[in-house]
């Protein structure tokens, strides 16, 4: 707030004080004990300072406003501010204040102010200064600091008078929630004294309390979310592994804290975030049951409204796992080497060859000395070979023509194309690359209710989403069912989960990813709104990103060799029964027909005898 605004506030204050003479004592005007720390710790970065005045009488409030006004005039070149609670002219309810300066005349006033604060009115990563115009009291000070820790206001100093006799001597107290051997043991710590017109240890007022947690334990909320967070053993306390678990473990090692894992109860994992009564992991974070949470928590507007989001750590996609093309049947393996057009051309070639044979040997239009008993038998002999008499010139030409057609076109080309089909249990790839392709195939979209929030506005998915309410089911099994066409649909899930499934189960049952169905999906650690952990954690995650470590850690849990066509064993695979069964079925069928023809000929021969 500009200087003119404060003059207007003073005018209003004068009216409320019934135009009393504001003869403020000299001690009130001596604000140098506040000006020095203000310039040292509240100037950079340059944000507005929120001044909050609280007192039991209007006269004292006017004196406090005079102090604020004096500070504004002394620092008018850089200082802008807001004032809250006493006057309705300007408020800071629209944003969280990074700098807060509270002035109160007694302990009860400052406790009343702190109890009324919400996370919307302060930034727990910012700096706060409490100024009490009262003598030091150990019991009251302990009560104030307990309340500050409950609000997670850590970067704070409290200024009180050292004694009632000397009004120009002040002392500054603070607290540190993470000390060696005293984790979350809140007690006032003497920081500095104001003697002879200056502070002795001004540079030590706001140390980085989150630089070293001194082995203290932090509660982390998570659940089994492959490949982001997975247990190393049956007991969750034995440790975890995964893309995000590795990040958290490196944070713990660098910042020197231990991790106590906690998981949501029941079958709900992510949970639904609301203003109240949230469920699952997000409910644990919102209520402060854990100090941060991770496990495939993507960034969205609902979570950001009721929780504090950390710096995005993993950039991924929300995509759909789609099945491969349906497996070839034994009959398809026999006719798929040629297309319908090719088969039509072959059949026309056979018909033309048969027509020429009949025309040459069994018609009245061409005279030849060669005659066979039956046109079909003639064709069989010329194409497949068989017992016959002496051949003349005309039959040799037809034999050569039939050999070229049958041996070159049918045998060579068909067998070379058939070899690939015999080994392929499924078709390599899929055609379900867009939402429209999936809709044309009449497949449903299976997803969890939290995932559906990302797709609910897509008109192409309207009426096709199927919610999976049981979040405890292993989604690897869901993708396996899709790969085997047991589930008539596709599965919406983060791309990393699909890649991890392919790495471990690609040989058992492959799934693919739609090429034009992806949505940007950034993962981050989430914290309660009042958490002060975001600043140190984000700083380290930024360093991991700059060093390329996040990509390296991510590569441990993905493998796309099955998609790229690479194989674990480069030598050719041996043909198995499911590969060649069709040929044997055809052979058995023709053998059966041959036996029927044989017994038919025997029966007919016996009758003629």
C-alpha positions as CSV (number, residue, x, y, z in Angstrom):
1,X,0.0,0.0,0.0
2,X,1.3,3.4,-0.9
3,X,2.1,6.2,1.5
4,X,-1.1,8.2,0.7
5,X,-3.1,5.2,1.7
6,X,-1.6,5.2,5.2
7,X,-2.3,8.8,5.6
8,X,-6.0,8.0,4.9
9,X,-5.9,5.2,7.5
10,X,-4.5,7.6,10.0
11,X,-7.4,10.0,9.3
12,X,-9.9,7.3,9.8
13,X,-8.1,6.3,13.0
14,X,-8.4,9.9,14.2
15,X,-12.1,9.8,13.7
16,X,-12.5,6.5,15.6
17,X,-10.4,8.0,18.4
18,X,-12.8,10.9,18.6
19,X,-10.2,13.3,17.3
20,X,-8.1,12.8,20.3
21,X,-4.7,14.4,20.3
22,X,-2.3,11.7,19.0
23,X,0.5,12.7,21.2
24,X,2.4,9.4,20.8
25,X,5.3,9.0,23.2
26,X,8.9,9.2,21.9
27,X,9.4,5.4,22.4
28,X,6.7,4.7,19.9
29,X,8.4,6.8,17.2
30,X,11.7,5.1,17.8
31,X,11.1,2.3,15.3
32,X,14.7,1.7,14.5
33,X,14.7,-1.6,16.3
34,X,12.1,-2.7,13.6
35,X,13.5,-0.8,10.7
36,X,16.8,-2.6,10.7
37,X,15.4,-6.2,10.5
38,X,12.8,-4.9,8.0
39,X,15.5,-3.7,5.6
40,X,17.6,-6.8,6.2
41,X,15.1,-9.6,5.8
42,X,11.9,-8.1,4.2
43,X,13.4,-6.2,1.2
44,X,14.6,-9.0,-1.1
45,X,12.7,-10.6,-2.7
46,X,10.5,-7.5,-3.0
47,X,7.0,-8.5,-2.1
48,X,4.3,-6.5,-0.3
49,X,4.4,-6.7,3.5
50,X,1.2,-7.5,5.2
51,X,0.9,-5.4,8.5
52,X,-1.6,-6.9,11.0
53,X,-2.4,-4.8,14.0
54,X,-4.3,-6.2,17.0
55,X,-4.9,-4.5,20.3
56,X,-7.4,-4.4,23.2
57,X,-8.0,-0.6,22.8
58,X,-8.4,1.9,20.0
59,X,-5.7,4.2,21.5
60,X,-3.1,1.5,21.2
61,X,-4.3,0.6,17.7
62,X,-3.7,4.2,16.7
63,X,-0.2,4.0,18.2
64,X,0.5,0.8,16.3
65,X,-0.7,2.4,13.0
66,X,1.7,5.3,13.7
67,X,4.5,2.8,14.0
68,X,3.5,1.3,10.6
69,X,3.3,4.7,9.1
70,X,6.7,5.6,10.3
71,X,8.2,2.4,8.8
72,X,6.5,3.2,5.5
73,X,7.9,6.7,5.4
74,X,11.4,5.5,6.2
75,X,11.3,2.9,3.5
76,X,9.1,4.6,0.9
77,X,11.5,3.9,-2.0
78,X,11.0,0.1,-1.9
79,X,8.3,-0.8,0.6
80,X,4.6,-1.4,-0.3
81,X,2.2,-3.0,2.1
82,X,-1.3,-4.0,3.1
83,X,-3.1,-3.9,6.4
84,X,-5.7,-6.3,7.6
85,X,-8.2,-7.0,10.3
86,X,-8.7,-3.5,11.7
87,X,-9.9,-1.5,8.7
88,X,-11.9,-2.7,5.6
89,X,-10.1,-0.4,3.2
90,X,-7.5,-2.9,2.0
91,X,-7.2,-6.7,2.7
92,X,-4.9,-9.4,1.7
93,X,-7.5,-12.2,1.4
94,X,-6.9,-12.5,-2.3
95,X,-3.4,-14.0,-1.9
96,X,-1.1,-15.5,0.6
97,X,1.3,-13.0,2.0
98,X,5.0,-13.9,1.8
99,X,5.9,-11.2,4.4
100,X,3.8,-10.7,7.5
101,X,4.4,-8.3,10.4
102,X,2.1,-8.6,13.4
103,X,1.9,-5.9,16.1
104,X,0.0,-6.6,19.3
105,X,0.0,-5.2,22.8
106,X,-0.2,-8.5,24.7
107,X,0.0,-12.2,24.4
108,X,-3.7,-12.8,24.2
109,X,-4.1,-10.5,21.3
110,X,-1.4,-12.2,19.3
111,X,-2.9,-15.7,20.1
112,X,-6.3,-14.4,19.0
113,X,-4.7,-13.3,15.7
114,X,-2.9,-16.6,15.1
115,X,-6.0,-18.7,15.9
116,X,-8.0,-16.7,13.3
117,X,-5.4,-17.3,10.5
118,X,-6.1,-19.6,7.5
119,X,-3.7,-20.9,4.9
120,X,-5.1,-18.2,2.5
121,X,-3.6,-15.4,4.6
122,X,0.1,-16.4,4.8
123,X,2.8,-18.3,3.0
124,X,4.5,-20.9,5.2
125,X,7.7,-20.5,3.1
126,X,7.7,-16.8,3.7
127,X,8.9,-14.7,6.7
128,X,7.0,-13.6,9.7
129,X,7.8,-11.1,12.5
130,X,5.7,-10.8,15.7
131,X,6.1,-7.6,17.7
132,X,4.7,-7.6,21.2
133,X,4.7,-4.5,23.4
134,X,5.0,-6.5,26.5
135,X,7.7,-8.1,28.8
136,X,9.0,-11.6,28.1
137,X,7.0,-14.5,29.6
138,X,8.3,-18.1,29.1
139,X,4.9,-19.7,29.5
140,X,3.1,-17.4,27.2
141,X,5.9,-17.6,24.7
142,X,5.7,-21.4,24.6
143,X,2.0,-21.1,23.9
144,X,2.6,-18.8,21.0
145,X,5.3,-21.0,19.4
146,X,3.1,-24.1,19.8
147,X,0.4,-22.3,17.9
148,X,2.9,-21.2,15.2
149,X,4.1,-24.8,14.7
150,X,0.5,-25.9,14.3
151,X,0.1,-23.3,11.5
152,X,3.5,-24.5,10.2
153,X,4.9,-20.9,10.3
154,X,8.6,-21.8,10.7
155,X,10.5,-18.7,9.4
156,X,9.4,-16.5,12.3
157,X,10.9,-14.3,15.0
158,X,9.1,-12.8,18.0
159,X,10.2,-9.5,19.5
160,X,9.4,-8.7,23.1
161,X,10.7,-6.3,25.8
162,X,13.5,-7.7,27.9
163,X,12.4,-5.9,31.0
164,X,9.7,-3.5,32.2
165,X,12.3,-1.1,33.5
166,X,14.1,-0.4,30.3
167,X,11.8,0.3,27.4
168,X,14.6,0.4,24.8
169,X,15.8,-3.1,25.3
170,X,14.3,-5.9,23.2
171,X,15.0,-9.6,22.7
172,X,14.2,-11.8,19.8
173,X,13.1,-15.5,20.0
174,X,12.5,-18.1,17.5
175,X,12.1,-21.9,17.3
176,X,13.4,-24.8,15.2
177,X,11.2,-27.9,14.8
178,X,13.9,-30.2,13.5
179,X,16.9,-30.3,15.8
180,X,19.2,-33.2,16.6
181,X,17.6,-35.3,19.3
182,X,14.7,-32.8,19.6
183,X,12.5,-33.5,16.6
184,X,9.3,-31.4,16.8
185,X,10.2,-30.4,20.3
186,X,9.0,-26.8,20.2
187,X,10.7,-24.5,22.6
188,X,11.7,-20.8,22.4
189,X,15.3,-20.1,21.3
190,X,16.9,-16.8,22.1
191,X,18.2,-15.3,18.8
192,X,19.3,-11.7,19.4
193,X,19.3,-8.7,21.8
194,X,18.8,-5.1,21.0
195,X,21.4,-3.1,22.9
196,X,22.8,0.3,22.4
197,X,20.6,1.0,19.4
198,X,21.4,-2.0,17.3
199,X,20.9,-5.8,17.0
200,X,24.0,-8.0,17.6
201,X,23.1,-11.0,15.4
202,X,20.7,-9.7,12.8
203,X,22.0,-12.0,10.0
204,X,21.0,-15.1,12.0
205,X,17.3,-14.2,12.4
206,X,15.9,-16.4,9.6
207,X,18.2,-19.4,9.2
208,X,17.2,-22.2,6.8
209,X,15.5,-24.6,9.1
210,X,14.8,-27.1,6.3
211,X,18.4,-27.3,5.1
212,X,19.1,-30.2,7.5
213,X,16.4,-32.2,9.3
214,X,19.0,-33.8,11.6
215,X,17.6,-37.3,11.2
216,X,14.0,-36.4,12.1
217,X,11.2,-38.5,10.6
218,X,8.7,-37.2,8.0
219,X,5.4,-39.0,7.3
220,X,5.0,-39.8,3.6
221,X,1.7,-41.0,2.2
222,X,1.7,-43.4,-0.8
223,X,0.3,-46.6,-2.1
224,X,1.2,-49.4,-4.6
225,X,1.4,-47.5,-7.9
226,X,3.6,-49.3,-10.4
227,X,6.1,-48.0,-11.4
228,X,6.0,-44.9,-9.3
229,X,5.9,-46.4,-5.8
230,X,6.3,-50.1,-5.1
231,X,7.1,-52.0,-1.9
232,X,10.4,-53.8,-1.6
233,X,8.9,-56.4,0.7
234,X,5.6,-57.5,2.1
235,X,5.8,-54.9,4.9
236,X,5.5,-51.3,3.8
237,X,8.1,-50.3,6.4
238,X,10.8,-52.3,4.7
239,X,11.2,-49.6,2.1
240,X,9.9,-48.7,-1.4
241,X,11.2,-48.4,-4.9
242,X,9.9,-46.8,-8.0
243,X,10.3,-43.6,-10.1
244,X,8.9,-41.3,-7.4
245,X,10.2,-43.4,-4.5
246,X,13.7,-42.9,-5.8
247,X,13.2,-39.2,-5.8
248,X,11.9,-39.1,-2.2
249,X,14.7,-41.4,-1.0
250,X,17.3,-39.1,-2.5
251,X,15.6,-36.1,-0.9
252,X,15.7,-37.9,2.4
253,X,19.4,-38.7,2.0
254,X,20.4,-35.2,1.0
255,X,18.2,-33.3,3.5
256,X,19.0,-35.9,6.3
257,X,15.5,-37.1,7.3
258,X,14.0,-40.5,7.6
259,X,10.7,-41.6,6.0
260,X,7.7,-43.1,7.7
261,X,5.4,-44.5,5.0
262,X,1.7,-44.5,5.4
263,X,-1.0,-45.9,3.0
264,X,-4.7,-45.1,2.8
265,X,-7.0,-47.8,4.2
266,X,-9.6,-49.7,2.2
267,X,-9.7,-50.1,-1.6
268,X,-9.5,-46.4,-2.4
269,X,-6.0,-45.3,-3.4
270,X,-6.0,-41.8,-5.0
271,X,-9.3,-40.7,-3.5
272,X,-11.5,-37.8,-4.4
273,X,-10.5,-34.3,-3.2
274,X,-13.2,-32.1,-1.8
275,X,-13.4,-29.1,0.5
276,X,-14.1,-31.6,3.3
277,X,-14.4,-35.4,3.8
278,X,-11.9,-36.2,1.1
279,X,-10.9,-39.8,0.6
280,X,-7.8,-41.9,-0.1
281,X,-4.4,-40.4,-0.2
282,X,-5.5,-36.9,-1.1
283,X,-7.6,-36.9,2.0
284,X,-4.7,-37.9,4.2
285,X,-2.6,-35.1,2.7
286,X,-5.4,-32.5,3.0
287,X,-6.0,-33.3,6.6
288,X,-2.3,-33.2,7.5
289,X,-2.1,-36.9,8.4
290,X,1.1,-37.0,6.3
291,X,3.5,-34.3,5.5
292,X,3.6,-35.0,1.8
293,X,2.2,-37.6,-0.6
294,X,3.2,-39.2,-3.8
295,X,2.2,-42.0,-6.2
296,X,1.0,-41.1,-9.6
297,X,-0.6,-37.9,-8.4
298,X,-1.1,-35.8,-11.5
299,X,-1.6,-32.1,-11.5
300,X,-5.1,-30.9,-11.9
301,X,-7.3,-28.0,-10.8
302,X,-9.2,-29.9,-8.1
303,X,-6.0,-31.1,-6.3
304,X,-4.3,-27.7,-6.6
305,X,-7.3,-26.0,-5.0
306,X,-7.2,-27.9,-1.7
307,X,-3.6,-29.1,-1.5
308,X,-0.2,-27.5,-2.2
309,X,1.5,-28.7,-5.3
310,X,5.3,-29.1,-5.5
311,X,7.5,-28.7,-8.5
312,X,6.5,-31.1,-11.3
313,X,9.1,-33.9,-11.1
314,X,8.1,-36.4,-13.9
315,X,6.7,-35.3,-17.2
316,X,4.6,-38.1,-18.7
317,X,1.4,-38.8,-20.6
318,X,-2.0,-40.0,-19.7
319,X,-2.7,-42.5,-22.5
320,X,-4.7,-45.6,-23.3
321,X,-3.4,-49.2,-23.4
322,X,-4.9,-50.8,-26.5
323,X,-4.9,-54.4,-27.4
324,X,-3.0,-55.9,-30.4
325,X,-4.9,-57.0,-33.4
326,X,-6.7,-60.2,-32.7
327,X,-4.7,-63.5,-33.0
328,X,-4.7,-65.3,-36.3
329,X,-6.8,-68.5,-36.5
330,X,-5.3,-71.6,-38.1
331,X,-7.5,-70.9,-41.2
332,X,-6.4,-67.3,-41.4
333,X,-2.8,-68.4,-41.3
334,X,-3.5,-70.5,-44.4
335,X,-5.1,-67.9,-46.6
336,X,-3.6,-64.6,-45.2
337,X,-0.3,-64.9,-47.2
338,X,-2.3,-63.7,-50.2
339,X,-4.8,-60.9,-50.3
340,X,-8.3,-61.4,-51.8
341,X,-7.1,-59.9,-55.1
342,X,-4.2,-62.2,-55.2
343,X,-6.3,-65.3,-54.5
344,X,-8.8,-64.1,-57.2
345,X,-5.9,-63.8,-59.7
346,X,-4.7,-67.3,-58.8
347,X,-8.1,-68.8,-59.2
348,X,-8.5,-67.1,-62.6
349,X,-5.2,-68.5,-63.6
350,X,-6.3,-72.0,-62.6
351,X,-9.6,-71.6,-64.5
352,X,-7.7,-70.4,-67.6
353,X,-5.3,-73.3,-67.4
354,X,-8.2,-75.7,-66.9
355,X,-10.0,-74.2,-69.9
356,X,-6.9,-74.5,-72.1
357,X,-6.4,-78.1,-71.0
358,X,-10.0,-79.0,-71.8
359,X,-9.8,-77.2,-75.1
360,X,-6.7,-79.0,-76.2
361,X,-7.4,-82.5,-75.0
362,X,-11.2,-82.9,-74.7
363,X,-12.8,-80.7,-77.3
364,X,-13.8,-81.1,-80.9
365,X,-12.2,-77.8,-81.9
366,X,-8.6,-79.1,-81.7
367,X,-7.5,-82.4,-83.0
368,X,-4.7,-84.1,-81.1
369,X,-3.6,-87.7,-80.7
370,X,-3.5,-87.3,-76.9
371,X,-6.6,-87.9,-74.9
372,X,-7.1,-88.3,-71.2
373,X,-10.0,-90.0,-69.5
374,X,-11.2,-87.1,-67.3
375,X,-10.6,-83.3,-67.6
376,X,-10.2,-82.9,-63.8
377,X,-7.8,-85.7,-63.7
378,X,-5.9,-84.2,-66.6
379,X,-5.6,-80.9,-64.6
380,X,-4.4,-82.8,-61.5
381,X,-1.7,-84.6,-63.4
382,X,-0.5,-81.5,-65.2
383,X,-0.4,-79.3,-62.0
384,X,0.5,-81.8,-59.2
385,X,2.0,-84.6,-61.2
386,X,0.9,-88.2,-61.3
387,X,0.9,-91.5,-63.3
388,X,0.3,-91.0,-66.9
389,X,1.3,-92.4,-70.3
390,X,3.7,-91.1,-72.9
391,X,3.5,-87.3,-73.4
392,X,3.7,-85.5,-76.7
393,X,4.6,-81.9,-77.6
394,X,1.3,-80.4,-76.7
395,X,1.2,-82.0,-73.3
396,X,4.8,-80.9,-72.5
397,X,3.9,-77.3,-73.2
398,X,1.0,-77.5,-70.9
399,X,3.1,-79.2,-68.2
400,X,5.6,-76.3,-68.4
401,X,2.8,-73.8,-68.2
402,X,1.3,-75.5,-65.2
403,X,4.7,-75.8,-63.5
404,X,5.3,-72.1,-63.8
405,X,1.9,-71.3,-62.4
406,X,1.8,-73.8,-59.6
407,X,5.5,-74.0,-58.5
408,X,6.6,-70.4,-58.9
409,X,3.4,-68.5,-58.0
410,X,1.8,-70.8,-55.5
411,X,4.6,-72.7,-53.9
412,X,7.5,-70.2,-53.8
413,X,5.5,-67.0,-53.1
414,X,2.9,-68.6,-50.8
415,X,5.4,-70.5,-48.7
416,X,7.7,-67.5,-48.2
417,X,4.8,-65.4,-47.1
418,X,3.3,-68.2,-45.0
419,X,6.5,-68.6,-42.9
420,X,5.9,-65.2,-41.2
421,X,2.3,-66.0,-40.6
422,X,3.0,-69.4,-39.1
423,X,5.2,-67.9,-36.3
424,X,3.0,-64.9,-35.6
425,X,0.6,-65.7,-32.7
426,X,-0.7,-62.1,-33.0
427,X,-0.4,-59.4,-35.6
428,X,2.5,-57.0,-35.1
429,X,0.9,-53.7,-34.1
430,X,-2.5,-52.3,-33.9
431,X,-4.8,-49.9,-35.8
432,X,-6.5,-48.3,-32.7
433,X,-4.4,-45.1,-32.8
434,X,-7.1,-42.5,-32.4
435,X,-10.3,-42.1,-30.3
436,X,-12.3,-42.4,-33.5
437,X,-10.7,-45.7,-34.4
438,X,-11.4,-47.0,-30.9
439,X,-15.0,-45.9,-31.2
440,X,-15.4,-47.5,-34.6
441,X,-14.2,-50.8,-33.1
442,X,-17.0,-50.4,-30.5
443,X,-14.6,-50.6,-27.6
444,X,-15.2,-49.1,-24.1
445,X,-12.8,-46.9,-22.2
446,X,-12.0,-48.4,-18.8
447,X,-10.5,-46.0,-16.2
448,X,-10.5,-45.1,-12.6
449,X,-12.8,-42.3,-11.4
450,X,-9.8,-39.9,-10.8
451,X,-8.5,-40.6,-14.3
452,X,-12.0,-39.9,-15.8
453,X,-11.7,-36.3,-14.7
454,X,-9.2,-35.7,-17.5
455,X,-11.5,-37.2,-20.1
456,X,-14.9,-36.1,-19.0
457,X,-15.0,-33.1,-21.3
458,X,-14.0,-35.0,-24.5
459,X,-17.1,-35.4,-26.6
460,X,-15.6,-38.5,-28.4
461,X,-15.7,-40.4,-25.1
462,X,-19.2,-39.4,-24.0
463,X,-21.2,-42.4,-22.9
464,X,-18.2,-44.8,-23.5
465,X,-16.3,-44.4,-20.1
466,X,-16.5,-47.4,-17.8
467,X,-15.5,-46.6,-14.2
468,X,-13.3,-49.1,-12.3
469,X,-14.3,-48.6,-8.7
470,X,-12.0,-51.3,-7.2
471,X,-8.7,-49.4,-7.1
472,X,-7.0,-52.3,-5.3
473,X,-6.9,-54.5,-8.4
474,X,-3.5,-54.8,-9.9
475,X,-3.6,-52.8,-13.2
476,X,-1.1,-55.2,-14.7
477,X,-3.8,-57.8,-14.7
478,X,-6.2,-55.4,-16.4
479,X,-3.7,-54.8,-19.2
480,X,-3.1,-58.5,-19.5
481,X,-6.8,-59.1,-19.9
482,X,-6.8,-56.4,-22.6
483,X,-3.8,-58.1,-24.4
484,X,-5.7,-61.4,-24.4
485,X,-9.0,-59.7,-25.6
486,X,-10.7,-60.8,-22.4
487,X,-11.8,-57.2,-21.8
488,X,-13.6,-55.6,-24.6
489,X,-12.1,-52.1,-24.3
490,X,-9.0,-50.0,-23.7
491,X,-7.5,-48.8,-20.4
492,X,-6.6,-45.2,-19.6
493,X,-3.6,-45.0,-17.4
494,X,-0.2,-43.1,-17.3
495,X,2.2,-44.0,-20.0
496,X,4.9,-45.0,-17.5
497,X,2.6,-47.7,-16.2
498,X,2.1,-49.1,-19.7
499,X,5.8,-49.1,-20.3
500,X,6.5,-50.8,-17.0
501,X,3.9,-53.5,-17.8
502,X,5.5,-54.1,-21.3
503,X,9.0,-54.4,-19.6
504,X,7.8,-57.1,-17.3
505,X,4.9,-58.7,-19.2
506,X,5.5,-58.0,-22.8
507,X,6.3,-61.6,-23.6
508,X,3.3,-62.8,-21.8
509,X,0.8,-60.4,-23.3
510,X,1.7,-57.3,-25.3
511,X,-0.3,-54.1,-25.3
512,X,0.3,-51.0,-27.3
513,X,-0.3,-47.2,-26.9
514,X,-2.5,-45.0,-29.0
515,X,-0.5,-42.6,-31.1
516,X,-3.0,-39.8,-31.0
517,X,-4.7,-40.4,-27.6
518,X,-2.2,-38.9,-25.2
519,X,-2.8,-36.1,-22.7
520,X,0.1,-34.3,-20.9
521,X,0.4,-35.6,-17.4
522,X,2.8,-34.0,-15.0
523,X,3.4,-35.7,-11.6
524,X,4.5,-33.9,-8.5
525,X,4.7,-34.3,-4.7
526,X,1.6,-32.9,-2.9
527,X,1.6,-31.3,0.5
528,X,-1.0,-29.9,3.0
529,X,-1.7,-26.2,2.3
530,X,0.3,-25.1,5.3
531,X,3.4,-27.2,4.6
532,X,6.8,-25.4,4.6
533,X,8.4,-28.4,2.8
534,X,7.8,-27.2,-0.7
535,X,10.7,-24.7,-0.9
536,X,13.5,-27.1,0.1
537,X,12.1,-30.1,-1.8
538,X,11.5,-28.1,-5.0
539,X,15.0,-26.7,-4.8
540,X,16.5,-30.2,-4.8
541,X,14.1,-31.5,-7.5
542,X,15.2,-28.6,-9.7
543,X,18.9,-29.7,-9.2
544,X,18.0,-33.3,-10.0
545,X,16.3,-32.1,-13.2
546,X,19.3,-29.9,-14.2
547,X,21.7,-32.9,-13.7
548,X,19.5,-35.2,-15.8
549,X,19.0,-37.6,-12.8
550,X,15.3,-37.8,-13.1
551,X,15.5,-39.1,-16.7
552,X,18.2,-41.7,-15.6
553,X,16.0,-42.9,-12.7
554,X,13.0,-43.1,-14.9
555,X,14.8,-45.3,-17.5
556,X,15.3,-48.0,-14.8
557,X,11.6,-48.8,-15.0
558,X,10.8,-48.8,-18.7
559,X,11.7,-51.0,-21.7
560,X,10.2,-50.6,-25.1
561,X,12.1,-53.3,-26.9
562,X,8.9,-55.3,-27.5
563,X,7.4,-52.3,-29.3
564,X,10.6,-51.7,-31.3
565,X,10.7,-55.4,-32.5
566,X,13.9,-56.3,-30.6
567,X,14.0,-59.7,-29.0
568,X,15.8,-61.1,-26.0
569,X,17.1,-64.1,-28.1
570,X,18.0,-63.0,-31.7
571,X,18.0,-66.6,-33.1
572,X,14.9,-67.7,-35.0
573,X,12.2,-69.2,-32.8
574,X,11.2,-72.8,-33.4
575,X,7.8,-73.5,-34.9
576,X,5.3,-74.6,-32.3
577,X,2.0,-76.5,-32.6
578,X,-0.1,-73.3,-32.7
579,X,2.0,-72.1,-35.6
580,X,1.6,-75.1,-37.9
581,X,-1.7,-76.6,-36.8
582,X,-3.6,-75.2,-39.8
583,X,-1.4,-77.1,-42.3
584,X,-2.0,-80.4,-40.4
585,X,-5.7,-79.8,-40.2
586,X,-5.8,-79.3,-44.0
587,X,-3.6,-82.4,-44.6
588,X,-5.9,-84.5,-42.3
589,X,-8.9,-83.2,-44.2
590,X,-7.5,-84.0,-47.6
591,X,-6.3,-87.4,-46.3
592,X,-9.8,-88.1,-45.1
593,X,-11.2,-87.2,-48.5
594,X,-8.6,-89.4,-50.2
595,X,-9.6,-92.4,-48.0
596,X,-13.3,-91.7,-48.8
597,X,-12.5,-91.7,-52.5
598,X,-10.4,-94.9,-52.1
599,X,-13.1,-96.8,-50.4
600,X,-15.6,-95.5,-52.9
601,X,-13.6,-96.7,-55.8
602,X,-13.2,-100.1,-54.1
603,X,-16.9,-100.4,-53.5
604,X,-17.7,-99.4,-57.1
605,X,-15.1,-101.9,-58.4
606,X,-16.7,-104.7,-56.4
607,X,-20.1,-103.9,-57.8
608,X,-18.9,-104.1,-61.4
609,X,-17.4,-107.5,-60.7
